[in-house]
Amino acid sequence: MESLRLIRYVLLALSVIVAWGTFGYMLIEHVSFFEALYMTIITISTVGFNETFPLTQSGRVFTMILIIFGTGGILLTFGVLAQIAVEGSLRRIMGRRRVEKQINKLSRHYIVCGSGRIGGRVTHELQVRKIPLVVVEQDPAIADSLMEDGIFVVQGSATEEETLEKANIAQARGLVVTVSSDAEAMFIILSARNMNPKLFIIARAIEEHNERKLRQAGANRVISPYQLISKRMANAILRPAVHDMIDDLLFDSRLDLAIEGTEVFANSPLSGVTLRDSGIRQKLGLIIIGIQKATGNIHFNPSPDEVLEPGDNLITIGDQESIRRLADWLSGKLKDI
């Protein structure tokens, strides 16, 4: 905004000089508006053309004054524009370097490839939940807009390994691929899986018949928008109460309640402990509705004698603060609640 204001002032000053020169010639030499304007322009621009009309002594004095002010105005204009351009470039370069340093410090963050309608919505949901993320975006205008919103952005193509490295993919927890081409998505998934074998990858399938190929490329989950919408619409009409409750739990950030999956780490004090002895319900008031084992199998409504093992994911319902404390407990950050 400051740069735009400075440009306006400089252009206004230059316009005043041109207007002053034009009307000055009209009054002193009694020439037409166009002749006076032309004489003013070639004078302040110092192009060296001949006079368009004979100048009187007064006209020559006026021309000398106009040259001094006009040339100064032109030099000032170009100087301001050059300064703004250089400062803008330096600011962008320094800003990107600062962002790169901050991204390199991230761990267990999420990377979103593509910020279109779906990718933008995913980014918004993660940002609302204050989850660390990095967006990989090729369009410079969109990248600048996201950075203005305080989102870490790596500008470039996600198909290039160098771009994924800048997003610190080696330390990332998950990757969301929402690019506009299944072929491009496949290439990104193959590269990402090679760079981080433990990465959890979810991808959007443009064409339903490409879902299997995306899984074969290394995606853990593949979402087909058309299939997802059809299932949600069917559930909304067949089980409206269940549909509304799940929607509120998953998507309404205003509610304090949430449903989350929290992983059990090997260094957690709850590793090797049964649900009954864990004290999760008694100490945190959380409900465990299922456990996803490291093999991928889900045990719904688990028995109190179910033993918690490293790699298990506890599917939990409760208030968000208690779920955050459980995540710290299961990761080993807290030894007890």
C-alpha positions in Angstrom: 0.0 0.0 0.0 2.9 2.4 0.8 4.4 1.7 -2.6 1.2 2.4 -4.4 0.7 5.7 -2.5 4.3 6.7 -3.4 3.7 5.9 -7.1 0.5 8.0 -7.1 2.3 11.0 -5.6 5.1 10.8 -8.2 2.7 10.4 -11.1 0.7 13.3 -9.8 3.8 15.5 -9.6 4.7 14.6 -13.1 1.2 15.3 -14.4 1.3 18.8 -12.7 4.6 19.5 -14.5 3.2 18.5 -17.9 0.1 20.5 -17.4 2.1 23.5 -16.2 4.4 23.3 -19.2 1.5 22.9 -21.6 -0.5 25.9 -20.4 2.7 27.9 -20.0 3.5 27.6 -23.7 -0.1 28.3 -24.6 0.0 31.6 -22.6 3.5 32.7 -23.5 3.7 31.7 -27.2 0.0 31.7 -28.0 0.1 28.2 -29.6 -2.5 25.4 -29.8 -3.0 22.9 -27.0 -1.5 20.1 -29.0 1.6 22.1 -30.0 2.2 23.1 -26.4 1.7 19.6 -25.1 4.1 18.2 -27.7 6.7 20.9 -26.9 6.4 20.1 -23.2 6.9 16.3 -23.7 10.0 16.6 -25.9 11.4 19.2 -23.5 11.1 17.2 -20.3 12.1 14.0 -22.0 15.3 15.6 -23.4 14.9 13.8 -26.7 16.6 16.6 -28.6 14.1 17.4 -31.3 13.9 20.9 -32.8 11.5 23.5 -31.5 8.0 23.0 -33.0 7.5 26.8 -33.1 9.9 29.8 -32.7 10.4 30.7 -29.1 10.5 34.2 -27.8 12.9 35.3 -25.1 10.2 34.6 -22.5 9.6 31.2 -24.0 13.2 30.3 -23.8 13.4 31.3 -20.1 10.3 29.2 -19.5 11.8 26.3 -21.4 15.0 26.3 -19.3 12.9 26.3 -16.1 10.7 23.5 -17.5 13.8 21.4 -18.4 15.1 21.7 -14.8 11.8 20.7 -13.1 10.7 18.3 -15.9 14.0 16.4 -16.0 14.0 16.2 -12.2 10.5 14.9 -12.3 11.3 12.2 -14.9 14.4 11.1 -13.0 12.5 11.0 -9.7 9.7 8.9 -11.3 12.1 6.3 -12.7 14.1 6.3 -9.5 11.0 5.6 -7.4 9.8 2.9 -9.8 13.3 1.3 -9.7 13.4 1.5 -5.9 10.0 -0.1 -5.5 10.9 -2.9 -8.0 14.2 -3.6 -6.2 12.7 -3.5 -2.7 9.8 -5.7 -3.9 12.2 -8.3 -5.3 14.4 -8.2 -2.2 11.4 -8.5 0.1 10.1 -11.5 -1.9 13.5 -13.1 -1.8 14.0 -12.5 1.9 10.5 -13.6 2.6 10.9 -16.8 0.7 14.2 -17.5 2.5 12.6 -16.9 5.9 9.7 -19.2 4.9 12.2 -21.9 3.8 14.0 -21.8 7.1 10.7 -22.1 9.0 9.6 -25.0 6.8 12.9 -26.8 7.4 12.1 -26.7 11.2 8.7 -28.4 10.7 8.1 -32.1 11.5 5.0 -34.3 11.3 3.3 -31.6 9.1 1.0 -32.0 6.1 1.8 -31.1 2.5 -1.1 -30.1 0.2 -0.2 -30.2 -3.5 -2.5 -27.9 -5.5 -4.6 -25.1 -4.1 -7.7 -25.2 -6.4 -11.2 -25.6 -5.1 -10.6 -28.8 -3.3 -7.0 -28.2 -2.3 -8.0 -24.7 -1.0 -10.7 -26.2 1.1 -8.4 -28.8 2.6 -5.9 -26.0 3.4 -8.6 -24.0 5.1 -9.7 -26.9 7.2 -6.2 -27.7 8.3 -5.5 -24.0 9.0 -8.7 -23.7 11.1 -7.5 -26.7 13.2 -4.0 -25.1 13.6 -2.4 -28.1 12.0 1.1 -27.4 10.6 1.0 -27.5 6.8 2.9 -26.5 3.7 1.1 -25.8 0.3 2.9 -26.6 -2.9 1.5 -24.2 -5.6 2.7 -23.5 -9.1 0.7 -20.3 -9.8 2.7 -17.3 -8.4 -0.4 -15.2 -7.8 -2.1 -17.9 -5.7 1.2 -18.6 -3.9 1.5 -14.9 -3.0 -2.1 -14.8 -1.8 -1.6 -17.8 0.5 1.6 -16.4 1.9 -0.3 -13.2 2.7 -2.7 -15.3 4.7 0.2 -16.7 6.8 0.4 -20.1 5.1 3.8 -21.7 4.3 4.0 -22.0 0.6 6.6 -23.6 -1.8 6.1 -22.2 -5.3 6.8 -24.8 -8.0 5.6 -28.0 -9.5 5.0 -30.9 -7.1 6.2 -33.3 -9.8 9.7 -32.1 -9.2 11.6 -33.8 -6.3 13.4 -30.5 -5.5 10.1 -28.8 -4.8 9.0 -31.6 -2.5 12.4 -31.4 -0.7 11.7 -27.7 -0.1 8.4 -28.7 1.5 10.5 -30.9 3.9 8.8 -34.0 2.8 11.2 -36.2 4.7 9.8 -35.0 8.0 6.2 -34.7 6.8 3.4 -36.8 8.3 1.0 -36.7 5.3 0.5 -35.6 1.7 -2.7 -34.5 0.1 -2.7 -34.6 -3.7 -5.4 -32.5 -5.4 -3.8 -31.6 -8.7 -6.0 -31.5 -11.9 -4.5 -34.5 -13.6 -4.4 -38.1 -12.6 -1.2 -38.7 -14.5 0.4 -35.8 -12.6 -1.0 -37.1 -9.3 0.6 -40.5 -10.0 4.0 -39.0 -10.7 3.8 -37.0 -7.4 2.8 -40.0 -5.4 5.6 -42.2 -6.9 8.2 -39.5 -6.1 6.8 -38.8 -2.6 6.6 -42.5 -1.7 10.2 -42.9 -2.7 11.3 -39.9 -0.7 9.4 -40.8 2.5 8.2 -44.5 2.6 6.3 -43.8 5.9 4.3 -40.9 4.4 0.5 -41.1 4.6 -0.8 -40.1 1.1 -4.3 -39.3 0.2 -5.1 -38.4 -3.4 -8.1 -37.2 -5.4 -9.0 -39.3 -8.5 -10.4 -37.3 -11.4 -11.5 -40.4 -13.2 -13.0 -43.3 -11.2 -11.1 -45.9 -13.3 -7.8 -44.4 -12.1 -8.4 -45.1 -8.4 -6.6 -48.5 -8.6 -3.7 -47.0 -10.4 -3.2 -44.3 -7.8 -3.3 -46.9 -5.0 -0.7 -48.9 -6.9 1.5 -45.8 -7.2 1.5 -45.6 -3.4 -1.5 -43.7 -2.2 -2.9 -44.9 1.1 -6.4 -43.4 0.3 -7.9 -42.4 -3.0 -11.0 -40.2 -3.0 -13.4 -40.0 -5.9 -15.5 -36.8 -5.6 -18.4 -38.2 -7.5 -18.5 -41.5 -5.5 -18.1 -39.6 -2.2 -20.9 -37.1 -3.0 -23.3 -40.0 -4.1 -22.6 -41.9 -0.8 -23.1 -38.8 1.3 -26.4 -37.9 -0.4 -27.6 -41.5 0.0 -26.7 -41.5 3.7 -28.3 -38.1 4.2 -31.7 -39.3 3.0 -31.5 -42.8 4.6 -29.9 -41.9 7.9 -30.3 -38.2 8.4 -29.7 -38.1 12.1 -26.5 -40.2 11.8 -25.4 -38.0 8.8 -25.9 -34.8 10.8 -24.1 -36.0 13.9 -21.0 -37.2 11.9 -21.0 -33.9 9.9 -21.0 -31.9 13.2 -18.2 -34.0 14.7 -16.0 -33.9 11.6 -16.7 -30.5 10.1 -18.2 -28.0 12.6 -15.2 -26.2 14.1 -17.5 -24.4 16.5 -18.2 -27.5 18.5 -15.9 -28.5 21.3 -16.5 -32.2 20.4 -14.4 -34.0 17.9 -13.7 -37.5 16.5 -10.0 -38.1 16.0 -7.6 -40.9 15.5 -4.5 -40.8 17.8 -1.5 -43.1 17.4 0.1 -45.2 20.1 3.9 -44.8 20.0 6.4 -47.4 21.4 7.7 -45.0 24.1 4.1 -44.2 25.3 3.4 -45.3 28.9 0.2 -46.8 27.6 2.0 -49.1 25.2 1.2 -52.7 26.2 -1.5 -51.7 28.6 -5.2 -52.8 28.3 -8.0 -50.3 27.7 -9.4 -51.2 31.1 -6.1 -50.3 32.9 -5.2 -47.3 30.7 -7.6 -44.9 32.5 -8.4 -43.0 29.3 -12.2 -43.0 30.1 -11.7 -42.2 33.8 -9.0 -39.5 33.5 -10.0 -37.8 30.2 -13.7 -38.7 29.7 -13.1 -39.9 26.2 -14.9 -42.7 24.4 -12.9 -45.2 22.3 -15.2 -46.3 19.5 -12.6 -48.3 17.6 -8.9 -49.2 17.3 -7.2 -49.4 13.9 -4.4 -51.9 14.2 -1.0 -51.5 12.5 -2.2 -54.1 10.0 -5.0 -51.8 8.9 -7.8 -53.9 10.5 -10.3 -51.9 12.6 -11.7 -53.3 15.9 -15.0 -51.5 16.5 -16.3 -51.2 20.1 -13.1 -52.8 21.4 -13.1 -55.0 24.5 -11.8 -53.5 27.8 -9.2 -56.3 27.6 -7.8 -55.0 24.3 -4.1 -54.4 24.6 -2.8 -51.1 23.1 0.2 -51.8 20.8 2.6 -49.5 19.0 1.2 -48.4 15.7 -2.4 -48.7 16.9 -4.7 -45.7 16.2 -7.4 -45.1 18.8 -10.6 -43.7 17.2 -11.8 -41.4 19.9 -14.8 -39.1 20.6 -14.6 -36.3 23.1 -13.7 -32.7 23.7 -10.7 -31.4 21.7 -8.5 -30.4 24.6 -8.8 -34.0 26.1 -8.0 -35.5 22.7 -4.9 -33.3 22.4 -3.8 -34.4 25.9 -4.4 -38.1 24.9 -2.2 -37.5 21.8 0.6 -36.2 24.0 0.1 -39.2 26.3 0.2 -41.7 23.5 3.2 -40.1 21.9 5.2 -40.2 25.1 5.3 -36.5 25.7 3.4 -37.0 28.9 4.1 -39.8 31.3 0.8 -39.5 33.1 -2.4 -37.3 33.1 
